Amino acid sequence: MTRVFRTPLGDRTAVGFTSEHRLIATLGPEQAWISLAEPALRALTASLGVTTVTVDLAFTARVSRPLTPVVPALALRAG
């Protein structure tokens, strides 16, 4: 099974790690894994429409979004 993640902007990305230690630090010791070269990872995810590969993913807090749409200042008109 291939895991696909999302970038902070919401795009899907395949994820590769440069060491087993980095993978375990990010995804935990129970995460199943195999060693792949970057071209093989791209080939596995290409059929899913994933074109980005992120190396050594580090989890961060989710980007907060406003509850209501923000209207750009240029779109406002004085009545």
Number of C-alpha atoms within 10 A of each C-alpha: 6 10 8 14 16 12 13 11 7 8 11 19 20 23 20 18 17 10 11 13 11 15 20 15 11 15 13 11 11 7 9 10 11 5 12 11 8 15 9 11 16 18 12 14 19 13 9 10 9 17 14 15 19 15 13 14 17 11 8 7 6 7 7 6 8 6 6 6 7 8 8 7 7 6 6 8 6 3 3
